[in-house]
Amino acid sequence: GPPEALEPPPAYEEAPPAYDAGSPGDARAAYEEAAPPPVCDRADGADGADGADSRDRAAVPPGPKGPPTWEGFLRYYDTARKGGLGIIPGLRQARGRFAPDMGPAGTLVVVCGNEFNREQLKSPDALRKLTRVVGDYFGPGAAVSVEEPGGEARPGNGELRAYVLKRPEVRRAMADFGAEVIGVVPRG
């Protein structure tokens, strides 16, 4: 059959104005209009707009950003976690208390339920995050102490493995049987 008639293309429309058509002043005004209001970081709720010089506010020593309790710290951690800090593995399985008299700015003593929990919290990434959020919450210079129940410091997996591999009877058994130590797990 005969070819079907094609529709003519749509009429030419004028292109939208270029993005850089406006002056930089217009862009700054639009940005300032969309910028969020300043964050209030003072305990009294003032935003600093009362004419006080920022150096006067800096002279006030920073204190905890909430009650100096484990529960207050966990609430702050949840906010920091959701704000981009990420998860600190094992923190929710531990208990803690803030000891203001330990160290120059106080210490958060974190008591783990078991060795695995302690290993989680003492991993370099977890300890770095924990130290950061403790300093943010309790103030600069606040320290962290990770312990097992009763304050006993049992050796971690790496320390226990090194101890076992140094033992002459273990080394002799490895040589006699051509064996290697795959894992070391404490009893109990």
N, C-alpha and C positions, 0 to 999 in steps of 0.2 A: 503494500500500500504506500500511499504518498506520505512523506515525512510530516510529522505533526508540527504545527507552527510553534515556534519558541516565543516565550514572553520576552519582552525587552527588559534589559537590566534596570534595577531601581535607579531613580534619579540620583545624581551626584549630590551628596550632602557636604556642607562645608565642614572641614576638620575642626575639632575642638581647639581652643586656644592652647598654646604651648605652656608647659608646666612652669617655665621660668619667666613667664610674661609679667608676673607681679614683682614688685620691688622687694629687696630683703627686709625692709621695714615691715611690710605686710606679713611676712613669714614670722618675724619675731613677735608681732602682736598676736597672731594666731596661736603661736606656741605658748605665750604667757597666759592667754585665755584658757588653754587646755591644760596647763600645768596644775598638778594637785596642790592643795594648800600646804603650807609648811607643817611639818610634823612637830607636835608638842612633845618635848622630851624632858620636861621638868616635872617633878613630883607634885608641885602646887597647881599644875594645870595651866600656868601662864605660858604664853608662846613667845615671850621675849619682846613683844611689841610695845611694852610699857616704857621704852626708852632706855632700859638697862643695857649697859655695854656688855658685849659677849665675853669680855675678859672677866667681868664680875661673876658671871655664871660659871665660868670655867674654874674659878677659885673654890667653888663648893666641891668637896670630894665626892666622887660618885659612889653611891651605895647600891645595895641590891635593887633590882628592878621589880621587886615584889617581896613577899614575905621570905625571910631567910630559912625556909623549910624545904624538905625533900619534895613535898607536894607542889609548892610554889615553883621550884626549879623544874619539875617535870612539866608543869603547865607552860613555862617559858620554852622548854625544849621542844614541846609539841609545836609551838608557834614558829620557832626557828627551823624545825624539820620541814614544816610545810612551806616555809619561806625560802627553801633552797639548801639548807644545811645537809639534809639527807638523814638516813637512819643511822643510829649508833647501835649496832647489834648488841643485845644483852642488857641494855640499860633498863628496860622495863622489868626484867627478871631480878634486878638487884634492889637493895634498899640503901638509903643514904641519910646523912645528916650533915649540916654545916657546922663546923667547929670554928667560930670566929677567933679563938685564942691560939689556933695552930697556924704557924707561919705568919709572915708580915701582914697579909691581907685576909687571913682565914683559909680554911681548907674544906672542900667537900669530900667527906669520907664516904666512899661507895663500898658497901659490903655485898659481896657476891654470894649467891646461893651455893655454888660449887666451883670446881676448878675450870670446867668448860666455860662457865659464865665469866670467870676471871680472865681466861685466855681471850675471850671475845672482846672484853673491855680494854685489855692491855695491848691489843693489836695496834700497830702504829697509826692506822687510819682512824680507828675508833678513839684512841687516846688523844689524837690531834683534835678531832671534832669535840670531844668531851672537854678538853682543856679550853678550847675556844669558847664554847657555850657557857662554861663555868665562869670564865673571865667576863663575858658579856653580862651575865646575870648578877653575879656577886660583886663584880667590880674588878678593875685591873689588878693583877698580882695574886688573885685568889688561886689556890692550888687544888690539885686533885690527888687523892690517895685511894687506890683500888686494893681492897683486902678481901680475904675469905672470912667466913664467920669465926668469931673468937679472936680475930686479929692475927691468926696464924698465917704464915707465909709459906705455903707448900710450893715445891718447885713446879714450874710449868712443864709442858710436854718437851720443849727443847732442852731445858735444864736437866730433866730426868733422863732423857735419851743420852745426853753427853755423859752424865754420871755412869750410866750402865755401860756405855762403850769404853770407858776407862778401866772398868773392873777387869783384872787379869783372868779370872775364871771365864768371863764372857768372851774375852779375846781368844782364849785358848779353845773354847768350844767352837767359836767361829772358824778358827784355823783348822781344827780337827775335822769338822764336818763340811768345810767349804761353804759355810752359811753366812747369811747377813741378817741384821736385825731390821725387821720391817716396821715394827711399832712397839712402843713402850707405854703401857697403861697402868696407872697406880691402882692398887686394890682399894675397894670401898668407894 
